[in-house]
Amino acid sequence: MPRLLNAPRPALTGLAMLMLLAASTPGQSQTSEDDQPTADKPGSDPPARSPWLGTPLVSSNPKFGTSIGGLGGYLHKFDSRSPVSLFGLTASYSNTDSYQAVLFANTFFDADRQRVQAAAIYGNIKNDYEDFLGSGQQAQTTDSIDLYFLRYLYRVGGNWFVGAQGVITNFSSSSATDLGQVILEILGMGGFQSNGLGVALYYDSRDNTRSASRGSQFLAHNIGYREGLG
């Protein structure tokens, strides 16, 4: 697996956000019986719940700076035996003129016999170094990354799933100064494209995929990068 060095952290950040988002579920406010609308009381139909969700996002870290953005999502249940699927988009922009976006899906269908997880991540991160890679020189670089991920799982029995997965990564780094560009080229950090395929073994006995109170999950997987794949 190729080294991602320092630059592709936006992709790792995006994947971490994806895992957190896929494991979360929107909260519900609680009201007393007297405060409930007529439709909520016994003998009447409950009000329709919107499948859409949204929330603002604010964060601050040394790599990306202070950023503001948002998350928009759509919830859908394909059948009565499958958990709720989530489709979403999150994007943010920082005070360093950096930005990133993650389009993701976590789906359950065919009576939960099949599951698909997918993500498309894009990032453009601007860095300002006082001491670039220990050279003692100041440098400004711009890191750009496109990452696409897909995993398919099929239930083979009980709580066990087997499947396949693939990832496509396109990364490039450039410097606003001639010295910085030379250093990037010498270190081979100007950019790369890497495509990989792998398999996955997954166990999931949780009672609720969004907010589990019991059960466990286990995932073993690999990604193989080959020149024949790009």
KARA-V51193 format. One record per pair of residues at least 12 apart in sequence whose C-alpha atoms are under 7 Angstrom apart, sorted by the first residue. I is the first residue (numbers start at 1). J is the second residue. If there is no record, write none. Layout:
# KARA-V51193
I;J, I;J
This chain:
# KARA-V51193
1;224, 1;225, 7;143, 8;145, 10;123, 11;121, 11;147, 14;102, 14;121, 22;106, 23;210, 24;210, 25;210, 51;74, 51;75, 51;76, 52;73, 52;74, 52;75, 53;72, 53;73, 53;74, 54;71, 54;72, 54;73, 55;70, 55;71, 55;72, 56;69, 56;70, 56;71, 57;69, 57;70, 57;71, 64;94, 64;98, 64;125, 65;94, 65;95, 65;96, 66;94, 66;95, 67;92, 67;93, 67;94, 67;95, 68;92, 68;93, 68;94, 69;91, 69;92, 69;93, 70;90, 70;91, 70;92, 71;89, 71;90, 71;91, 72;88, 72;89, 72;90, 73;86, 73;87, 73;88, 73;89, 74;86, 74;87, 74;88, 75;87, 78;109, 79;109, 79;111, 81;111, 81;112, 82;108, 82;109, 82;111, 82;112, 83;108, 84;108, 85;106, 85;107, 85;108, 86;105, 86;106, 86;107, 87;104, 87;105, 87;106, 88;103, 88;104, 88;105, 89;102, 89;103, 89;104, 90;102, 90;103, 96;126, 97;126, 98;124, 98;125, 98;126, 99;123, 99;124, 99;125, 100;122, 100;123, 100;124, 101;121, 101;122, 101;123, 102;119, 102;120, 102;121, 102;122, 103;119, 103;120, 103;121, 104;118, 104;119, 104;120, 105;117, 105;118, 105;119, 106;118, 113;154, 113;155, 114;153, 114;154, 114;155, 115;152, 115;153, 115;154, 116;151, 116;152, 116;153, 117;150, 117;151, 117;152, 118;149, 118;150, 118;151, 119;148, 119;149, 119;150, 120;147, 120;148, 120;149, 121;146, 121;147, 121;148, 122;145, 122;146, 122;147, 123;144, 123;145, 123;146, 124;142, 124;143, 124;144, 124;145, 125;142, 125;143, 125;144, 126;141, 126;142, 126;143, 127;140, 127;141, 127;142, 128;140, 128;141, 139;177, 139;180, 140;175, 140;176, 140;177, 141;173, 141;174, 141;175, 141;176, 142;173, 142;174, 142;175, 143;172, 143;173, 143;174, 144;171, 144;172, 144;173, 145;170, 145;171, 145;172, 146;169, 146;170, 146;171, 147;168, 147;169, 147;170, 148;167, 148;168, 148;169, 149;166, 149;167, 149;168, 150;165, 150;166, 150;167, 151;164, 151;165, 151;166, 152;164, 152;165, 159;203, 159;204, 159;205, 160;202, 160;203, 160;204, 161;201, 161;202, 161;203, 162;200, 162;201, 162;202, 163;199, 163;200, 163;201, 164;198, 164;199, 164;200, 165;197, 165;198, 165;199, 166;196, 166;197, 166;198, 167;195, 167;196, 167;197, 168;194, 168;195, 168;196, 169;193, 169;194, 169;195, 170;192, 170;193, 170;194, 171;191, 171;192, 171;193, 172;190, 172;191, 172;192, 173;189, 173;190, 173;191, 174;190, 193;230, 194;225, 194;230, 195;225, 195;229, 195;230, 196;223, 196;224, 196;225, 196;226, 196;229, 197;223, 197;224, 197;225, 198;221, 198;222, 198;223, 198;224, 199;221, 199;222, 200;220, 200;221, 200;222, 201;219, 201;220, 201;221, 202;218, 202;219, 202;220, 203;217, 203;218, 203;219, 204;216, 204;217, 204;218, 205;217
